[in-house]
């Protein structure tokens, strides 16, 4: 029997970059640059450091539990017990993905509405959602063959447009240096308050861990893939961010529904808008096509492990978990129809999703510190421990970003409302489910040996003595 071909470091980096990159990143980049100008590089750099710390934590957790796929929920189950596990898993892999997909849908609708202005953007968004839902309901992953191509087009577009704009290679279209606006957000405190926007440009680097078993040298390449991917993304996005300020007024960037489209048009004229529009449409559809089946499968897996109701495990004749798909359809429809996802709403949805991901990163750092005390003799990345400073600084930085989630107080309240309502509902569900369905202690950690000795069923209702 032939061995499965193993992945090298380059493939590991590509996995990280490809999973992080989405058109919502371009929205966040344009909005942040529009508020702070070239100074937006500072929060970008700070988030680069903070997400390097989370890479350290995930690498250490993977070294402790190399046989699991690396879900935040699995690590948290060993660190803090079932309530925190259910909360973190659902927050990252379900809630955040649903919120992000609604933004991608809205952007698809705006692109198509720009080409056919007589039809509302909402109608296009709903058509895209229903088409992709129907195709996936029949198990037809139509974008599976082109998703890598879309990532290449998106990353290539950022690189090409970034280089052209950064070096002012089309000087006749550039804004004269003396006419560049003063940013709306100035001062160290104000600029650093945009860190949560910058955070969205780097989240998801830990998705390398599920493919770690396919790497040639996982112990080395897991951490290197994450760090190098973060560095590449920082350089590419910083160059494009500065380039944006050379061709588009800052006030226009911060007010635009899709600032990356305004930038492409300012740089290359109508051809630039068409180019970026096509990439945005493909990337948005590709992202949603990934979220629909993968999130439904995650819910199916959680159902099999008794983390959510067993009804999420039911599949149709095409082996598609129907209830999970319906959940995404209903929630995305509500977010679109109620108007949450509009020009300012898109940013608020992204920042609310960031709050959940930041919370999961806080739990991940905490898991590392807990497991160091509980299992001090297990093998781990000792060179990355650094007396716990990466975890302590990471927690502090993540709390700071949640606290300063937006520079606008009205937007901050809206974001906290979205985050707070979902947080309370999710926490209540986790407690009720563990207490009454699993009938186990709320914060009883699972022994690490259970995860390191597959096959394992993470949570089962406890039998009465």
ZAMARGU-4260 file (C-alpha; in steps of 0.2 Angstrom, whole numbers, plus 5000, padded with zeros to 4 digits):
<rodrens>
0) 5000/5000/5000 | 5007/5017/4995 | 5008/5030/5009 | 4998/5046/5008 | 5008/5061/5002
5) 5013/5072/5016 | 5012/5091/5016 | 5027/5102/5018 | 5029/5119/5026 | 5023/5128/5011
10) 5007/5119/5010 | 5004/5122/5029 | 5006/5141/5026 | 4994/5140/5011 | 4981/5132/5022
15) 4982/5145/5035 | 4982/5160/5023 | 4968/5152/5013 | 4957/5149/5028 | 4960/5167/5035
20) 4957/5176/5019 | 4940/5182/5014 | 4932/5197/5007 | 4926/5203/5024 | 4944/5205/5028
25) 4945/5218/5014 | 4930/5227/5021 | 4938/5228/5038 | 4955/5234/5031 | 4946/5247/5021
30) 4936/5253/5035 | 4951/5253/5047 | 4962/5263/5035 | 4948/5275/5032 | 4947/5279/5051
35) 4965/5280/5055 | 4975/5281/5038 | 4992/5273/5037 | 4992/5273/5056 | 4981/5258/5055
40) 4997/5248/5053 | 5000/5250/5071 | 4985/5240/5077 | 4989/5228/5063 | 5006/5225/5070
45) 4999/5223/5088 | 4986/5210/5083 | 5000/5201/5073 | 5010/5199/5090 | 4994/5194/5100
50) 4989/5181/5087 | 5007/5175/5087 | 5004/5172/5105 | 4988/5162/5101 | 4998/5152/5089
55) 5010/5147/5103 | 4995/5142/5114 | 4987/5131/5100 | 5004/5123/5096 | 5006/5118/5114
60) 4989/5111/5116 | 4992/5101/5100 | 5008/5094/5107 | 4998/5089/5123 | 4984/5081/5113
65) 4991/5076/5096 | 4978/5064/5092 | 4963/5076/5091 | 4958/5087/5077 | 4961/5103/5087
70) 4944/5110/5091 | 4943/5123/5104 | 4929/5114/5112 | 4940/5098/5114 | 4954/5108/5122
75) 4942/5117/5133 | 4934/5101/5139 | 4950/5095/5146 | 4954/5112/5153 | 4938/5119/5160
80) 4924/5106/5158 | 4909/5104/5148 | 4900/5121/5150 | 4915/5130/5144 | 4918/5117/5130
85) 4901/5118/5123 | 4901/5137/5124 | 4918/5139/5115 | 4915/5126/5102 | 4898/5134/5097
90) 4904/5152/5098 | 4918/5149/5086 | 4913/5136/5074 | 4894/5140/5073 | 4890/5157/5079
95) 4905/5166/5071 | 4903/5156/5055 | 4885/5161/5053 | 4888/5179/5057 | 4903/5180/5045
100) 4893/5171/5031 | 4879/5184/5032 | 4892/5198/5029 | 4899/5188/5014 | 4881/5186/5007
105) 4878/5205/5009 | 4893/5209/5000 | 4888/5197/4986 | 4871/5206/4985 | 4880/5223/4984
110) 4891/5217/4970 | 4877/5211/4959 | 4866/5226/4963 | 4880/5237/4957 | 4880/5228/4940
115) 4860/5227/4940 | 4855/5243/4950 | 4836/5240/4946 | 4836/5225/4958 | 4839/5227/4977
120) 4854/5220/4985 | 4844/5210/4997 | 4836/5200/4983 | 4852/5195/4976 | 4859/5190/4993
125) 4844/5179/4996 | 4845/5171/4979 | 4863/5167/4982 | 4859/5160/4999 | 4845/5149/4992
130) 4854/5143/4977 | 4869/5137/4988 | 4858/5130/5001 | 4849/5120/4988 | 4864/5113/4980
135) 4872/5108/4997 | 4856/5100/5002 | 4859/5088/4987 | 4877/5086/4992 | 4883/5096/4977
140) 4899/5106/4982 | 4900/5115/4966 | 4914/5127/4972 | 4925/5113/4979 | 4936/5113/4963
145) 4938/5132/4962 | 4940/5137/4980 | 4959/5136/4979 | 4958/5147/4963 | 4947/5160/4972
150) 4960/5161/4986 | 4974/5163/4973 | 4964/5177/4964 | 4960/5186/4980 | 4977/5185/4987
155) 4985/5189/4970 | 4973/5204/4968 | 4978/5211/4985 | 4997/5209/4981 | 4995/5217/4964
160) 4984/5231/4969 | 4994/5234/4985 | 5011/5235/4975 | 5003/5247/4962 | 4995/5258/4975
165) 5009/5258/4988 | 5022/5264/4975 | 5010/5275/4966 | 5013/5267/4949 | 4998/5276/4942
170) 5003/5293/4947 | 4989/5302/4937 | 4976/5294/4948 | 4984/5296/4964 | 4979/5309/4977
175) 4993/5322/4979 | 5002/5320/4996 | 4997/5337/5002 | 4978/5333/4999 | 4978/5317/5009
180) 4965/5320/5023 | 4968/5320/5042 | 4962/5304/5049 | 4946/5304/5059 | 4954/5294/5073
185) 4971/5300/5079 | 4982/5298/5095 | 4989/5282/5101 | 4973/5277/5112 | 4961/5281/5097
190) 4971/5271/5084 | 4974/5256/5096 | 4955/5256/5099 | 4954/5250/5081 | 4963/5234/5086
195) 4947/5223/5086 | 4944/5228/5067 | 4962/5223/5064 | 4959/5207/5073 | 4947/5201/5060
200) 4961/5201/5047 | 4971/5187/5056 | 4958/5175/5065 | 4958/5157/5060 | 4976/5153/5060
205) 4973/5138/5071 | 4964/5129/5057 | 4981/5121/5052 | 4979/5109/5067 | 4965/5098/5059
210) 4978/5094/5045 | 4993/5093/5056 | 4992/5074/5054 | 4996/5076/5036 | 5011/5087/5038
215) 5029/5079/5036 | 5036/5087/5052 | 5020/5092/5062 | 5030/5097/5078 | 5040/5110/5068
220) 5028/5115/5054 | 5012/5118/5065 | 5019/5133/5074 | 5030/5139/5059 | 5015/5138/5047
225) 5004/5149/5059 | 5018/5162/5062 | 5024/5163/5044 | 5006/5165/5038 | 5003/5179/5050
230) 5018/5188/5044 | 5014/5186/5026 | 4996/5192/5029 | 5003/5207/5039 | 5015/5213/5025
235) 5002/5210/5011 | 4988/5219/5021 | 4999/5233/5027 | 5005/5237/5010 | 4988/5237/5003
240) 4981/5248/5017 | 4994/5261/5014 | 4991/5260/4996 | 4973/5264/4999 | 4977/5280/5007
245) 4986/5285/4991 | 4971/5284/4980 | 4955/5286/4990 | 4950/5299/5002 | 4949/5292/5020
250) 4932/5299/5023 | 4926/5289/5007 | 4934/5273/5013 | 4926/5274/5031 | 4909/5278/5024
255) 4909/5266/5009 | 4898/5250/5009 | 4913/5241/5001 | 4929/5251/5002 | 4939/5238/4993
260) 4928/5241/4978 | 4930/5260/4979 | 4949/5258/4980 | 4950/5246/4965 | 4940/5258/4954
265) 4950/5273/4960 | 4966/5264/4955 | 4961/5256/4939 | 4945/5264/4934 | 4929/5254/4929
270) 4940/5239/4925 | 4946/5238/4943 | 4929/5238/4950 | 4924/5224/4938 | 4939/5214/4943
275) 4937/5216/4961 | 4918/5213/4960 | 4921/5197/4951 | 4933/5191/4965 | 4922/5197/4979
280) 4907/5188/4971 | 4917/5172/4969 | 4925/5173/4986 | 4909/5177/4995 | 4900/5162/4986
285) 4915/5151/4990 | 4915/5156/5008 | 4897/5153/5010 | 4898/5136/5001 | 4911/5131/5014
290) 4901/5137/5029 | 4885/5129/5025 | 4891/5111/5024 | 4906/5112/5037 | 4896/5121/5050
295) 4881/5108/5048 | 4894/5094/5049 | 4901/5102/5065 | 4884/5103/5073 | 4882/5084/5067
300) 4898/5080/5076 | 4893/5089/5092 | 4876/5080/5091 | 4886/5063/5090 | 4896/5068/5105
305) 4880/5074/5115 | 4885/5092/5115 | 4869/5097/5106 | 4852/5088/5103 | 4854/5072/5093
310) 4842/5079/5080 | 4857/5088/5072 | 4864/5071/5067 | 4850/5066/5056 | 4854/5066/5037
315) 4845/5065/5021 | 4847/5053/5007 | 4862/5062/5001 | 4870/5061/5019 | 4868/5079/5022
320) 4864/5085/5040 | 4848/5094/5036 | 4844/5103/5053 | 4861/5111/5053 | 4859/5118/5036
325) 4841/5124/5040 | 4848/5133/5055 | 4861/5143/5045 | 4848/5147/5032 | 4836/5154/5044
330) 4848/5164/5054 | 4857/5171/5039 | 4840/5176/5032 | 4835/5185/5048 | 4851/5195/5048
335) 4849/5200/5030 | 4830/5204/5031 | 4831/5214/5047 | 4844/5225/5040 | 4858/5221/5053
340) 4869/5218/5038 | 4870/5234/5029 | 4884/5247/5026 | 4887/5250/5045 | 4879/5234/5050
345) 4892/5223/5041 | 4906/5230/5052 | 4896/5228/5068 | 4892/5210/5063 | 4910/5207/5060
350) 4915/5215/5077 | 4902/5205/5086 | 4909/5189/5078 | 4926/5195/5084 | 4920/5196/5102
355) 4916/5178/5101 | 4932/5173/5093 | 4942/5184/5106 | 4932/5175/5120 | 4938/5158/5113
360) 4956/5164/5112 | 4955/5170/5130 | 4948/5152/5135 | 4962/5144/5124 | 4976/5154/5133
365) 4968/5150/5150 | 4967/5131/5145 | 4986/5132/5142 | 4990/5139/5160 | 4978/5127/5168
370) 4985/5112/5159 | 5003/5117/5164 | 4998/5116/5182 | 4988/5100/5180 | 5000/5090/5169
375) 5017/5098/5172 | 5027/5082/5166 | 5018/5080/5149 | 5029/5084/5133 | 5026/5101/5126
380) 5034/5116/5117 | 5045/5121/5132 | 5054/5134/5122 | 5038/5143/5119 | 5032/5144/5138
385) 5041/5160/5142 | 5035/5159/5160 | 5017/5161/5154 | 5019/5178/5147 | 5012/5175/5129
390) 4996/5168/5138 | 4995/5182/5150 | 4998/5196/5138 | 4987/5187/5125 | 4972/5187/5138
395) 4975/5205/5142 | 4976/5210/5124 | 4960/5201/5120 | 4951/5208/5134 | 4957/5226/5129
400) 4950/5223/5111 | 4933/5217/5117 | 4932/5232/5129 | 4937/5244/5115 | 4927/5235/5101
405) 4923/5251/5092 | 4928/5270/5093 | 4909/5275/5090 | 4899/5273/5106 | 4883/5270/5097
410) 4891/5256/5087 | 4899/5249/5103 | 4882/5248/5111 | 4875/5239/5096 | 4889/5227/5095
415) 4888/5223/5114 | 4869/5220/5112 | 4872/5207/5098 | 4887/5199/5108 | 4878/5200/5125
420) 4861/5193/5119 | 4869/5178/5110 | 4882/5176/5124 | 4868/5174/5137 | 4858/5162/5127
425) 4873/5152/5123 | 4879/5151/5141 | 4861/5147/5147 | 4860/5133/5134 | 4877/5126/5139
430) 4872/5125/5158 | 4855/5118/5155 | 4861/5105/5143 | 4875/5099/5154 | 4865/5099/5170
435) 4849/5091/5163 | 4854/5081/5147 | 4871/5075/5152 | 4868/5076/5171 | 4886/5079/5175
440) 4895/5093/5184 | 4896/5109/5175 | 4915/5111/5176 | 4921/5094/5177 | 4936/5092/5166
445) 4939/5077/5155 | 4955/5068/5159 | 4968/5071/5145 | 4970/5052/5143 | 4953/5051/5136
450) 4957/5062/5121 | 4974/5054/5119 | 4967/5036/5118 | 4955/5036/5103 | 4942/5032/5099
455) 4934/5042/5112 | 4916/5049/5115 | 4919/5065/5123 | 4903/5067/5133 | 4890/5055/5138
460) 4876/5056/5151 | 4882/5049/5167 | 4874/5034/5173 | 4867/5034/5191 | 4875/5022/5203
</rodrens>
